[in-house]
Amino acid sequence: MVVSMGRWIRCRPETKNEFQDVIKAWPELNALVHALRNQDMFPGMRNIRIRDVPNEEAPADPLAEKLQALKASEHARKEALQKKMDQLSGGVDAP
């Protein structure tokens, strides 16, 4: 059996809201974050990563919806970054 390792999605300013929604919708992760905060051990949102897994491995709704929103936000961030890089390299005309 081949197991997909997926990609890691880091919390960034552009995806912070989606990360917070995922944490709130995922009871175990939410409890862990709260426990770490209560002990002053939470490293902050910028240190959180979530593995992007294939849909067949994703948890059931509503968490799946939150994870999809996070994936979409990360995809949009990467597309915008690529477009900016293309513009800077002269590959695409600036708007």
The first five atom37 places (N, CA, C, CB, O) and aatype in JSON, in Angstrom:
{
  "aatype": [12, 19, 19, 15, 12, 7, 1, 17, 9, 1, 4, 1, 14, 6, 16, 11, 2, 6, 13, 5, 3, 19, 9, 11, 0, 17, 14, 6, 10, 2, 0, 10, 19, 8, 0, 10, 1, 2, 5, 3, 12, 13, 14, 7, 12, 1, 2, 9, 1, 9, 1, 3, 19, 14, 2, 6, 6, 0, 14, 0, 3, 14, 10, 0, 6, 11, 10, 5, 0, 10, 11, 0, 15, 6, 8, 0, 1, 11, 6, 0, 10, 5, 11, 11, 12, 3, 5, 10, 15, 7, 7, 19, 3, 0, 14],
  "atom_mask": [
    [1, 1, 1, 1, 1],
    [1, 1, 1, 1, 1],
    [1, 1, 1, 1, 1],
    [1, 1, 1, 1, 1],
    [1, 1, 1, 1, 1],
    [1, 1, 1, 0, 1],
    [1, 1, 1, 1, 1],
    [1, 1, 1, 1, 1],
    [1, 1, 1, 1, 1],
    [1, 1, 1, 1, 1],
    [1, 1, 1, 1, 1],
    [1, 1, 1, 1, 1],
    [1, 1, 1, 1, 1],
    [1, 1, 1, 1, 1],
    [1, 1, 1, 1, 1],
    [1, 1, 1, 1, 1],
    [1, 1, 1, 1, 1],
    [1, 1, 1, 1, 1],
    [1, 1, 1, 1, 1],
    [1, 1, 1, 1, 1],
    [1, 1, 1, 1, 1],
    [1, 1, 1, 1, 1],
    [1, 1, 1, 1, 1],
    [1, 1, 1, 1, 1],
    [1, 1, 1, 1, 1],
    [1, 1, 1, 1, 1],
    [1, 1, 1, 1, 1],
    [1, 1, 1, 1, 1],
    [1, 1, 1, 1, 1],
    [1, 1, 1, 1, 1],
    [1, 1, 1, 1, 1],
    [1, 1, 1, 1, 1],
    [1, 1, 1, 1, 1],
    [1, 1, 1, 1, 1],
    [1, 1, 1, 1, 1],
    [1, 1, 1, 1, 1],
    [1, 1, 1, 1, 1],
    [1, 1, 1, 1, 1],
    [1, 1, 1, 1, 1],
    [1, 1, 1, 1, 1],
    [1, 1, 1, 1, 1],
    [1, 1, 1, 1, 1],
    [1, 1, 1, 1, 1],
    [1, 1, 1, 0, 1],
    [1, 1, 1, 1, 1],
    [1, 1, 1, 1, 1],
    [1, 1, 1, 1, 1],
    [1, 1, 1, 1, 1],
    [1, 1, 1, 1, 1],
    [1, 1, 1, 1, 1],
    [1, 1, 1, 1, 1],
    [1, 1, 1, 1, 1],
    [1, 1, 1, 1, 1],
    [1, 1, 1, 1, 1],
    [1, 1, 1, 1, 1],
    [1, 1, 1, 1, 1],
    [1, 1, 1, 1, 1],
    [1, 1, 1, 1, 1],
    [1, 1, 1, 1, 1],
    [1, 1, 1, 1, 1],
    [1, 1, 1, 1, 1],
    [1, 1, 1, 1, 1],
    [1, 1, 1, 1, 1],
    [1, 1, 1, 1, 1],
    [1, 1, 1, 1, 1],
    [1, 1, 1, 1, 1],
    [1, 1, 1, 1, 1],
    [1, 1, 1, 1, 1],
    [1, 1, 1, 1, 1],
    [1, 1, 1, 1, 1],
    [1, 1, 1, 1, 1],
    [1, 1, 1, 1, 1],
    [1, 1, 1, 1, 1],
    [1, 1, 1, 1, 1],
    [1, 1, 1, 1, 1],
    [1, 1, 1, 1, 1],
    [1, 1, 1, 1, 1],
    [1, 1, 1, 1, 1],
    [1, 1, 1, 1, 1],
    [1, 1, 1, 1, 1],
    [1, 1, 1, 1, 1],
    [1, 1, 1, 1, 1],
    [1, 1, 1, 1, 1],
    [1, 1, 1, 1, 1],
    [1, 1, 1, 1, 1],
    [1, 1, 1, 1, 1],
    [1, 1, 1, 1, 1],
    [1, 1, 1, 1, 1],
    [1, 1, 1, 1, 1],
    [1, 1, 1, 0, 1],
    [1, 1, 1, 0, 1],
    [1, 1, 1, 1, 1],
    [1, 1, 1, 1, 1],
    [1, 1, 1, 1, 1],
    [1, 1, 1, 1, 1]
  ],
  "atom_positions": [
    [[0.84, -1.18, 0.0], [0.0, 0.0, 0.0], [0.89, 1.25, 0.0], [-0.96, 0.0, 1.22], [1.8, 1.37, 0.81]],
    [[0.61, 2.16, -0.91], [1.36, 3.41, -1.0], [0.62, 4.48, -0.22], [1.56, 3.84, -2.49], [-0.58, 4.71, -0.42]],
    [[1.33, 5.13, 0.68], [0.73, 6.19, 1.5], [1.27, 7.52, 1.0], [1.04, 5.98, 3.02], [2.48, 7.72, 0.91]],
    [[0.34, 8.42, 0.68], [0.74, 9.75, 0.23], [1.21, 10.57, 1.42], [-0.43, 10.46, -0.5], [0.51, 10.66, 2.43]],
    [[2.37, 11.17, 1.29], [2.88, 12.01, 2.37], [2.26, 13.4, 2.32], [4.4, 12.12, 2.28], [2.27, 14.12, 3.32]],
    [[1.73, 13.79, 1.18], [1.1, 15.1, 1.07], [2.11, 16.23, 1.18], [0.0, 0.0, 0.0], [3.32, 16.01, 1.18]],
    [[1.58, 17.44, 1.27], [2.41, 18.64, 1.42], [2.05, 19.28, 2.75], [2.21, 19.66, 0.23], [0.96, 19.06, 3.28]],
    [[2.96, 20.05, 3.28], [2.69, 20.79, 4.5], [2.26, 22.2, 4.14], [3.93, 20.8, 5.44], [2.86, 22.84, 3.28]],
    [[1.22, 22.67, 4.82], [0.75, 24.05, 4.65], [1.05, 24.77, 5.96], [-0.81, 24.11, 4.3], [0.58, 24.38, 7.02]],
    [[1.86, 25.82, 5.85], [2.21, 26.61, 7.03], [1.21, 27.73, 7.23], [3.63, 27.18, 6.9], [0.64, 28.25, 6.27]],
    [[1.01, 28.11, 8.48], [0.16, 29.26, 8.77], [0.92, 30.52, 8.38], [-0.25, 29.29, 10.28], [2.05, 30.75, 8.82]],
    [[0.3, 31.33, 7.55], [0.87, 32.59, 7.09], [-0.19, 33.68, 7.31], [1.32, 32.51, 5.57], [-1.35, 33.36, 7.54]],
    [[0.19, 34.92, 7.24], [-0.81, 35.99, 7.41], [-2.0, 35.82, 6.46], [-0.16, 37.36, 7.2], [-3.13, 36.12, 6.83]],
    [[-1.73, 35.35, 5.23], [-2.8, 35.19, 4.25], [-3.74, 34.03, 4.57], [-2.21, 35.0, 2.87], [-4.88, 34.01, 4.1]],
    [[-3.27, 33.06, 5.37], [-4.1, 31.88, 5.66], [-4.47, 31.77, 7.14], [-3.37, 30.62, 5.24], [-5.05, 30.77, 7.56]],
    [[-4.16, 32.8, 7.92], [-4.4, 32.74, 9.37], [-5.87, 32.48, 9.7], [-3.96, 34.04, 10.02], [-6.17, 31.66, 10.57]],
    [[-6.79, 33.17, 9.03], [-8.22, 32.98, 9.32], [-8.67, 31.57, 9.05], [-9.06, 33.95, 8.51], [-9.43, 30.99, 9.82]],
    [[-8.19, 30.99, 7.93], [-8.57, 29.62, 7.61], [-7.97, 28.64, 8.62], [-8.1, 29.26, 6.19], [-8.62, 27.67, 9.0]],
    [[-6.73, 28.91, 9.06], [-6.12, 28.06, 10.08], [-6.94, 28.11, 11.37], [-4.67, 28.5, 10.36], [-7.19, 27.07, 11.99]],
    [[-7.36, 29.3, 11.77], [-8.16, 29.41, 12.99], [-9.48, 28.66, 12.84], [-8.44, 30.89, 13.31], [-9.93, 28.03, 13.8]],
    [[-10.1, 28.71, 11.66], [-11.34, 27.96, 11.43], [-11.1, 26.46, 11.53], [-11.92, 28.31, 10.06], [-11.92, 25.73, 12.09]],
    [[-9.98, 25.99, 10.97], [-9.64, 24.56, 11.04], [-9.45, 24.14, 12.49], [-8.37, 24.24, 10.21], [-9.96, 23.11, 12.91]],
    [[-8.71, 24.94, 13.24], [-8.45, 24.6, 14.65], [-9.76, 24.53, 15.42], [-7.51, 25.64, 15.3], [-9.96, 23.61, 16.22]],
    [[-10.65, 25.48, 15.2], [-11.93, 25.48, 15.92], [-12.81, 24.3, 15.53], [-12.69, 26.78, 15.64], [-13.55, 23.78, 16.36]],
    [[-12.72, 23.85, 14.26], [-13.56, 22.75, 13.79], [-12.97, 21.38, 14.13], [-13.76, 22.86, 12.3], [-13.66, 20.37, 13.98]],
    [[-11.73, 21.32, 14.56], [-11.04, 20.07, 14.85], [-10.9, 19.97, 16.38], [-9.63, 20.01, 14.14], [-9.97, 20.54, 16.94]],
    [[-11.81, 19.26, 17.05], [-11.86, 19.25, 18.52], [-10.53, 18.89, 19.19], [-12.91, 18.3, 18.98], [-10.14, 19.53, 20.17]],
    [[-9.85, 17.87, 18.69], [-8.59, 17.46, 19.32], [-7.51, 18.53, 19.19], [-8.11, 16.15, 18.7], [-6.77, 18.8, 20.14]],
    [[-7.41, 19.12, 18.02], [-6.41, 20.16, 17.8], [-6.76, 21.41, 18.61], [-6.31, 20.51, 16.3], [-5.88, 22.04, 19.18]],
    [[-8.03, 21.75, 18.66], [-8.48, 22.9, 19.44], [-8.13, 22.7, 20.92], [-10.0, 23.12, 19.27], [-7.64, 23.62, 21.57]],
    [[-8.39, 21.5, 21.45], [-8.08, 21.2, 22.85], [-6.58, 21.29, 23.1], [-8.6, 19.81, 23.24], [-6.15, 21.8, 24.13]],
    [[-5.77, 20.8, 22.16], [-4.32, 20.86, 22.3], [-3.83, 22.31, 22.32], [-3.65, 20.09, 21.16], [-3.02, 22.68, 23.16]],
    [[-4.33, 23.12, 21.4], [-3.93, 24.53, 21.35], [-4.29, 25.23, 22.66], [-4.59, 25.25, 20.16], [-3.48, 25.98, 23.21]],
    [[-5.52, 24.99, 23.15], [-5.94, 25.63, 24.41], [-5.09, 25.16, 25.58], [-7.42, 25.34, 24.68], [-4.73, 25.96, 26.44]],
    [[-4.78, 23.86, 25.64], [-3.95, 23.34, 26.72], [-2.55, 23.96, 26.68], [-3.86, 21.81, 26.65], [-2.0, 24.32, 27.72]],
    [[-1.99, 24.08, 25.49], [-0.66, 24.7, 25.37], [-0.69, 26.17, 25.75], [-0.13, 24.54, 23.94], [0.23, 26.67, 26.39]],
    [[-1.75, 26.87, 25.35], [-1.88, 28.3, 25.72], [-1.99, 28.46, 27.22], [-3.1, 28.94, 25.03], [-1.37, 29.35, 27.81]],
    [[-2.8, 27.59, 27.87], [-2.98, 27.67, 29.31], [-1.68, 27.46, 30.07], [-4.01, 26.66, 29.76], [-1.53, 27.94, 31.2]],
    [[-0.74, 26.74, 29.47], [0.55, 26.47, 30.1], [1.63, 27.42, 29.6], [0.97, 25.01, 29.85], [2.81, 27.23, 29.89]],
    [[1.23, 28.44, 28.85], [2.18, 29.39, 28.23], [3.23, 28.68, 27.39], [2.86, 30.23, 29.31], [4.4, 29.07, 27.38]],
    [[2.8, 27.63, 26.7], [3.72, 26.85, 25.86], [3.36, 26.91, 24.38], [3.74, 25.42, 26.31], [4.02, 26.29, 23.56]],
    [[2.3, 27.67, 24.03], [1.88, 27.74, 22.64], [2.84, 28.61, 21.86], [0.44, 28.29, 22.52], [3.04, 29.77, 22.21]],
    [[3.46, 28.07, 20.8], [4.48, 28.83, 20.07], [3.92, 29.91, 19.15], [5.3, 27.89, 19.26], [4.69, 30.7, 18.6]],
    [[2.62, 29.97, 18.98], [2.02, 30.98, 18.1], [1.56, 30.37, 16.79], [0.0, 0.0, 0.0], [2.04, 29.32, 16.37]],
    [[0.63, 31.06, 16.15], [0.03, 30.55, 14.9], [1.07, 30.37, 13.8], [-1.07, 31.49, 14.43], [0.95, 29.45, 13.0]],
    [[2.07, 31.23, 13.74], [3.03, 31.15, 12.64], [3.84, 29.85, 12.67], [3.97, 32.34, 12.68], [4.49, 29.51, 11.68]],
    [[3.81, 29.14, 13.79], [4.56, 27.89, 13.91], [3.71, 26.65, 13.63], [5.15, 27.79, 15.28], [4.2, 25.53, 13.77]],
    [[2.46, 26.84, 13.24], [1.58, 25.69, 12.98], [1.65, 25.3, 11.51], [0.12, 26.02, 13.38], [1.67, 26.15, 10.62]],
    [[1.7, 24.0, 11.29], [1.64, 23.44, 9.93], [0.59, 22.33, 9.93], [3.04, 22.89, 9.45], [0.42, 21.63, 10.93]],
    [[-0.1, 22.18, 8.82], [-1.07, 21.1, 8.65], [-0.73, 20.38, 7.36], [-2.55, 21.64, 8.63], [-0.46, 21.01, 6.33]],
    [[-0.74, 19.06, 7.42], [-0.42, 18.27, 6.24], [-1.64, 18.22, 5.33], [0.04, 16.85, 6.62], [-2.74, 17.9, 5.77]],
    [[-1.43, 18.54, 4.07], [-2.47, 18.47, 3.04], [-2.55, 17.01, 2.61], [-2.16, 19.42, 1.81], [-1.63, 16.48, 2.0]],
    [[-3.68, 16.37, 2.93], [-3.84, 14.96, 2.61], [-4.85, 14.8, 1.48], [-4.29, 14.16, 3.84], [-5.7, 15.66, 1.28]],
    [[-4.75, 13.7, 0.73], [-5.76, 13.45, -0.31], [-7.16, 13.39, 0.29], [-5.45, 12.15, -1.05], [-7.32, 13.04, 1.46]],
    [[-8.15, 13.73, -0.5], [-9.54, 13.79, -0.01], [-10.02, 12.52, 0.65], [-10.46, 14.12, -1.15], [-10.8, 12.58, 1.59]],
    [[-9.55, 11.34, 0.18], [-10.05, 10.1, 0.77], [-9.56, 9.92, 2.21], [-9.62, 8.91, -0.08], [-10.12, 9.12, 2.95]],
    [[-8.52, 10.66, 2.61], [-8.02, 10.59, 3.97], [-8.56, 11.7, 4.86], [-6.51, 10.63, 3.97], [-8.39, 11.65, 6.08]],
    [[-9.2, 12.7, 4.27], [-9.64, 13.87, 5.03], [-10.77, 13.5, 5.98], [-10.1, 14.97, 4.08], [-11.61, 12.66, 5.67]],
    [[-10.79, 14.14, 7.14], [-11.88, 13.91, 8.1], [-13.23, 14.34, 7.54], [-11.6, 14.66, 9.4], [-13.3, 15.05, 6.53]],
    [[-14.28, 13.91, 8.18], [-15.64, 14.21, 7.73], [-16.0, 15.67, 7.99], [-16.65, 13.29, 8.43], [-15.31, 16.37, 8.74]],
    [[-17.1, 16.12, 7.37], [-17.59, 17.49, 7.56], [-17.81, 17.75, 9.04], [-18.9, 17.73, 6.78], [-18.02, 16.79, 9.79]],
    [[-17.77, 18.98, 9.51], [-17.47, 20.23, 8.82], [-15.97, 20.51, 8.69], [-18.13, 21.36, 9.54], [-15.58, 21.47, 8.03]],
    [[-15.15, 19.71, 9.31], [-13.72, 19.95, 9.26], [-13.2, 19.88, 7.83], [-12.99, 18.94, 10.12], [-12.32, 20.66, 7.46]],
    [[-13.72, 18.96, 7.03], [-13.27, 18.83, 5.64], [-13.48, 20.14, 4.89], [-14.01, 17.68, 4.93], [-12.64, 20.54, 4.08]],
    [[-14.6, 20.81, 5.14], [-14.87, 22.09, 4.49], [-13.83, 23.14, 4.9], [-16.29, 22.58, 4.84], [-13.37, 23.92, 4.06]],
    [[-13.48, 23.16, 6.16], [-12.49, 24.12, 6.65], [-11.12, 23.82, 6.05], [-12.42, 24.09, 8.21], [-10.39, 24.73, 5.67]],
    [[-10.78, 22.54, 5.95], [-9.5, 22.16, 5.35], [-9.47, 22.53, 3.87], [-9.24, 20.65, 5.52], [-8.44, 22.97, 3.36]],
    [[-10.6, 22.36, 3.17], [-10.67, 22.75, 1.76], [-10.48, 24.25, 1.6], [-12.02, 22.32, 1.15], [-9.8, 24.7, 0.68]],
    [[-11.07, 25.03, 2.5], [-10.91, 26.49, 2.45], [-9.45, 26.87, 2.68], [-11.81, 27.18, 3.5], [-8.93, 27.78, 2.03]],
    [[-8.79, 26.18, 3.6], [-7.38, 26.44, 3.85], [-6.54, 26.1, 2.62], [-6.9, 25.63, 5.07], [-5.66, 26.86, 2.24]],
    [[-6.82, 24.95, 1.99], [-6.09, 24.56, 0.79], [-6.29, 25.59, -0.32], [-6.55, 23.16, 0.31], [-5.35, 25.95, -1.02]],
    [[-7.53, 26.07, -0.48], [-7.83, 27.06, -1.52], [-7.08, 28.37, -1.25], [-9.34, 27.32, -1.6], [-6.56, 28.99, -2.18]],
    [[-7.02, 28.78, -0.01], [-6.32, 30.01, 0.35], [-4.82, 29.86, 0.09], [-6.57, 30.36, 1.83], [-4.19, 30.78, -0.44]],
    [[-4.26, 28.72, 0.44], [-2.83, 28.48, 0.2], [-2.54, 28.43, -1.3], [-2.37, 27.18, 0.87], [-1.52, 28.95, -1.75]],
    [[-3.43, 27.82, -2.07], [-3.26, 27.75, -3.52], [-3.29, 29.16, -4.13], [-4.36, 26.86, -4.16], [-2.48, 29.49, -4.99]],
    [[-4.23, 29.99, -3.68], [-4.34, 31.36, -4.18], [-3.09, 32.16, -3.82], [-5.6, 32.05, -3.61], [-2.61, 32.96, -4.63]],
    [[-2.57, 31.95, -2.61], [-1.35, 32.65, -2.2], [-0.18, 32.27, -3.1], [-1.01, 32.32, -0.73], [0.59, 33.13, -3.53]],
    [[-0.06, 30.97, -3.39], [1.04, 30.51, -4.25], [0.89, 31.03, -5.68], [1.11, 28.99, -4.25], [1.89, 31.39, -6.31]],
    [[-0.33, 31.07, -6.2], [-0.56, 31.59, -7.55], [-0.19, 33.08, -7.62], [-2.03, 31.38, -7.98], [0.43, 33.52, -8.59]],
    [[-0.57, 33.84, -6.61], [-0.26, 35.27, -6.59], [1.25, 35.49, -6.51], [-0.96, 35.96, -5.4], [1.79, 36.38, -7.16]],
    [[1.92, 34.67, -5.72], [3.37, 34.77, -5.62], [4.04, 34.43, -6.94], [3.89, 33.86, -4.52], [4.98, 35.11, -7.36]],
    [[3.55, 33.38, -7.61], [4.12, 33.01, -8.91], [3.89, 34.11, -9.94], [3.51, 31.68, -9.4], [4.78, 34.4, -10.74]],
    [[2.71, 34.71, -9.93], [2.41, 35.78, -10.87], [3.35, 36.97, -10.63], [0.92, 36.22, -10.73], [3.85, 37.58, -11.57]],
    [[3.57, 37.29, -9.37], [4.46, 38.39, -9.04], [5.89, 38.08, -9.48], [4.41, 38.68, -7.52], [6.58, 38.96, -10.0]],
    [[6.32, 36.85, -9.29], [7.66, 36.45, -9.71], [7.78, 36.53, -11.23], [7.98, 35.02, -9.23], [8.8, 36.97, -11.75]],
    [[6.73, 36.11, -11.93], [6.73, 36.18, -13.4], [6.83, 37.63, -13.86], [5.46, 35.52, -13.97], [7.55, 37.95, -14.81]],
    [[6.09, 38.51, -13.2], [6.11, 39.92, -13.57], [7.5, 40.53, -13.33], [5.05, 40.7, -12.77], [7.99, 41.3, -14.15]],
    [[8.11, 40.18, -12.22], [9.43, 40.71, -11.89], [10.52, 40.19, -12.86], [9.8, 40.34, -10.46], [11.49, 40.88, -13.14]],
    [[10.31, 38.96, -13.34], [11.31, 38.4, -14.25], [11.05, 38.8, -15.7], [11.32, 36.89, -14.13], [11.83, 38.46, -16.59]],
    [[9.96, 39.53, -15.94], [9.65, 39.97, -17.28], [8.9, 38.95, -18.11], [0.0, 0.0, 0.0], [8.69, 39.16, -19.3]],
    [[8.49, 37.85, -17.48], [7.78, 36.79, -18.2], [6.35, 37.15, -18.54], [0.0, 0.0, 0.0], [5.79, 36.63, -19.51]],
    [[5.75, 38.03, -17.75], [4.35, 38.42, -17.96], [4.27, 39.94, -17.81], [3.38, 37.7, -16.94], [4.91, 40.52, -16.93]],
    [[3.5, 40.58, -18.67], [3.33, 42.03, -18.59], [2.6, 42.39, -17.31], [2.57, 42.57, -19.81], [1.63, 41.73, -16.93]],
    [[3.05, 43.41, -16.64], [2.39, 43.9, -15.43], [1.05, 44.52, -15.8], [3.28, 44.94, -14.7], [0.91, 45.12, -16.87]],
    [[0.03, 44.36, -14.91], [-1.29, 44.92, -15.22], [-1.29, 46.43, -15.22], [-2.3, 44.43, -14.25], [-2.33, 47.04, -15.47]]
  ]
}
